[in-house]
């Protein structure tokens, strides 16, 4: 069975390399009906950007991507992701995916905001809109001190106006906030801050 998976991985990665690997080391694996990422992706530790959008992933492949030390952009939008397992704890200064600046998890099936946010010191953009997230833990958002753009809502998020104002107020670097209709019971809107 391993040989079958590896063969499948090789085909997906080979087609991705031919069609979508740019000189800037951006790998586009979108729209390929993937249920898991090809193990061979890890062979390219210099990858800076991976687009895994519009697939059939159910678990965010964060643990599989640990070796990609140069990864700055990860697009996991429009999948079936229900969980984002936290990678194993590492000593301070050796954060997992520490260069990641952009994480798009929008339009999945997440019921909780990704806890991994607290371990991404360079994160500047996070989009979890379009998920059935039940609540936002403002304490996790506080740890994203470099966050410039945030997308939330689209489910039955209960953060409340006070909680939202408190969260946004603490995020001194936040410049753009995209909120879907269910957050405050209004139409979707994007707001520039600052």
Secondary structure as UniProt FT lines:
FT   HELIX           2..20
FT   TURN            23..24
FT   STRAND          26..28
FT   HELIX           39..43
FT   TURN            45..46
FT   STRAND          49..51
FT   HELIX           63..65
FT   TURN            66..67
FT   TURN            69..70
FT   STRAND          73..75
FT   TURN            92..93
FT   TURN            96..99
FT   STRAND          102..104
FT   HELIX           115..119
FT   TURN            121..122
FT   STRAND          125..127
FT   TURN            129..130
FT   HELIX           138..142
FT   TURN            145..146
FT   STRAND          149..152
FT   HELIX           160..170
FT   TURN            172..173
FT   STRAND          176..179
FT   TURN            181..185
FT   STRAND          189..192
//
